[in-house]
Amino acid sequence: MGRFVARRLLQMIPVFVGTTTLIFFMVRVLPGDPVAAMWGDKAPDPAQLAAFKHRMGLDKSMIQQYLDYMGNLLTGDFGQTMAGRKVIDVIGEALPVTMRLALLAFAIELVLGVAIGLFAGLRRGKSFDKGTLLFTLLLISIPVPVLGFIFQNVFATNLGWVTPTVQNSENLGQLLLPAVVLGSLSLAYVARLTRTSIVENVKADYMRTAVAKGLPRRKVIGTHLLRNSMIPVVTFLGTDLGALMGGAIVTEGIFNVKGVGNALYHAINLKEGATVSGFVVVLVLVYLAASLIVDLLYAVLDPRIRYA
């Protein structure tokens, strides 16, 4: 197992470098001059413009900028914004907010998705199963912005159960509605994956053997059926945490959550290349860590899987 983890960590290095390189050059080739845009409609003073570009290192060649950026990353320096603020400080403010939102959405989709899928799979063809398929189809069909506005109007504006916008990002109660909206699409997929996997495994030979041994129904379902049915679900969930953090731009905009999505939106509008690159680097690290955890969970869920 240790050798497998070490090999996977080594494999992550080229993936990290390649992704970082790609996003660095993509951000730098965006049309427009972010430095000149700081002066607005006024024509910038050439001397001030040159001095500012020199201070930011933007007067160097693209290759030299890239080498400087990668060298700074090794020391934990993500650069600075056009306003002179350290990008690491911007990330430090926005990342915990989105982490709370994403983890809450992740918990909702995991618990509800697996529970709904399990009951639907055990009641295949019955009303609950048909209702689950219809419900998840509706969630998949409705775009997240539309669902967000519906939930905001119904539960916040009309019923008054929650605040329409998030005033305190540390309050999990205020983050609950945005988390439900953010995790709704993934919840539908988790429920469908769990249901399909349960239906496929419920008639397997090992299930008939477990029942023939006279094992309690709870143990048959929990230890044998659910454990073996979770592998495709875990595969989806492993990549979904990063997707939740990256896909929170729309949800955070609707509910005025000051997280990664909100900061990325403003950074892209202002063509803040260092800020965009910094957030993407963090998201890449989340994806890589999640993929490693998923591979390790395979061996936990299925003892037949062994890593050399």
Buried (B, 14 or more C-beta within 10 A) or exposed (E): EEEBEEEBEEEBEEEBEEBBEEBBBEBBEEEEEBBBEBEEEEEBEEEEBBEBBEEBBBEBEEEEBBEBBEEBBEEEBBBBBBEEEBBBEBBEEBBBBBBBBBBBBBEBBBEBBBEBBBBBBBBEEEEBBEEBBEBBEEBEEBEBEEBBBEBBEEBBEEEEEBBBBBEEBEEEEBBBBBBBBBBBBBBBBBBBBBBBBBBEBBEBEEBEEBEEEEBEEEEBBEEBBBBBBBBEBBBBBBBBBBBBBBBBBBBBBBBBBBBBBBBBBEBBEBBBBBBBBBBBBBBBBBBBBBBBEBBBBBBEBEEEEEBE
